[in-house]
Amino acid sequence: MTRLEKLLALYETDKTDPFVRYGIALEYNALRDYDNALQWFEELRRTEPDYVPTYYMLAGVYRALERHDEAAAVYKQGMNAARKAGDTHAFAELQAALKELEDE
């Protein structure tokens, strides 16, 4: 059983666990299945807007799809979520990624 299959089985037992849903999105992203990764990350962002790690990875999917305006918007939303959570490390990472994107 692959890691993705295990995560999908866990999801079936608890469809509300943001960590499991995030893991599923990460697995799809690692497989370069950007359509599924995007679907899982977007759903997580919609239902768990305070789950800060989502923003960095979701913006990365948009970058991989060369949708730079959407990536920039997600980085900015993530910076707001990180600021709200008091997560200065995540804020700095998101800010650096946004600057890198803007410099491309």
C-alpha positions as CSV (number, residue, x, y, z in Angstrom):
1,M,0.0,0.0,0.0
2,T,1.4,3.4,-1.0
3,R,1.6,6.4,1.4
4,L,-1.2,8.0,-0.6
5,E,-3.4,5.0,-0.3
6,K,-2.7,4.9,3.4
7,L,-3.6,8.6,3.8
8,L,-6.8,8.1,1.7
9,A,-7.8,5.2,4.0
10,L,-7.2,7.5,7.0
11,Y,-9.3,10.2,5.4
12,E,-12.2,7.7,5.1
13,T,-12.1,7.3,8.9
14,D,-12.0,11.0,9.6
15,K,-12.7,13.4,6.8
16,T,-12.2,16.5,9.0
17,D,-8.6,15.9,10.0
18,P,-6.6,18.8,8.4
19,F,-3.3,17.0,8.8
20,V,-4.5,14.0,6.8
21,R,-6.0,16.2,4.1
22,Y,-2.7,18.2,3.9
23,G,-0.8,14.9,3.6
24,I,-3.0,13.8,0.8
25,A,-2.4,17.1,-1.0
26,L,1.4,16.8,-0.5
27,E,1.4,13.3,-1.9
28,Y,-0.4,14.4,-5.0
29,N,2.0,17.3,-5.3
30,A,5.0,15.0,-5.0
31,L,3.5,12.9,-7.8
32,R,3.1,16.1,-9.9
33,D,-0.6,15.4,-10.1
34,Y,-1.2,19.1,-9.8
35,D,-5.0,18.9,-10.5
36,N,-5.6,16.7,-7.5
37,A,-3.1,18.6,-5.4
38,L,-4.8,21.8,-6.2
39,Q,-8.2,20.4,-5.4
40,W,-7.1,19.1,-1.9
41,F,-5.1,22.3,-1.0
42,E,-8.0,24.6,-2.1
43,E,-10.5,22.6,-0.1
44,L,-8.3,22.7,2.9
45,R,-7.8,26.4,2.5
46,R,-11.6,26.9,2.3
47,T,-12.4,24.7,5.3
48,E,-9.3,25.4,7.5
49,P,-8.2,29.0,6.6
50,D,-6.1,29.1,9.8
51,Y,-4.0,26.1,8.8
52,V,-1.0,28.1,7.7
53,P,1.2,25.4,6.0
54,T,-1.5,25.1,3.3
55,Y,-0.7,28.5,1.8
56,Y,3.0,27.9,1.0
57,M,2.3,24.6,-0.7
58,L,-0.8,25.8,-2.5
59,A,1.1,28.8,-3.9
60,G,3.8,26.3,-5.0
61,V,1.2,24.4,-7.0
62,Y,0.1,27.6,-8.7
63,R,3.7,28.4,-9.5
64,A,4.2,24.9,-11.0
65,L,1.1,25.6,-13.2
66,E,2.6,29.0,-14.1
67,R,-0.4,30.8,-12.6
68,H,1.8,33.4,-10.9
69,D,-1.0,35.9,-10.1
70,E,-2.8,33.3,-8.1
71,A,0.4,32.2,-6.4
72,A,1.1,35.7,-5.3
73,A,-2.4,36.1,-4.0
74,V,-2.1,32.9,-2.0
75,Y,1.3,33.9,-0.5
76,K,-0.3,37.2,0.6
77,Q,-3.3,35.4,2.2
78,G,-0.9,33.0,3.9
79,M,1.1,35.9,5.3
80,N,-2.1,37.3,6.8
81,A,-3.0,33.9,8.3
82,A,0.6,33.5,9.7
83,R,0.4,37.0,11.2
84,K,-2.9,36.2,12.8
85,A,-1.5,33.0,14.2
86,G,1.6,34.7,15.4
87,D,3.8,32.4,13.3
88,T,6.7,34.7,12.4
89,H,8.7,31.8,10.9
90,A,5.9,30.9,8.4
91,F,5.3,34.6,7.7
92,A,9.0,35.1,6.8
93,E,9.0,32.0,4.5
94,L,5.9,33.2,2.7
95,Q,7.2,36.7,2.4
96,A,10.5,35.4,0.9
97,A,8.7,33.1,-1.5
98,L,6.5,36.1,-2.7
99,K,9.6,38.2,-3.2
100,E,11.3,35.4,-5.2
101,L,8.1,35.1,-7.3
102,E,8.0,38.8,-7.9
103,D,11.7,38.8,-8.9
104,E,11.2,36.1,-11.6
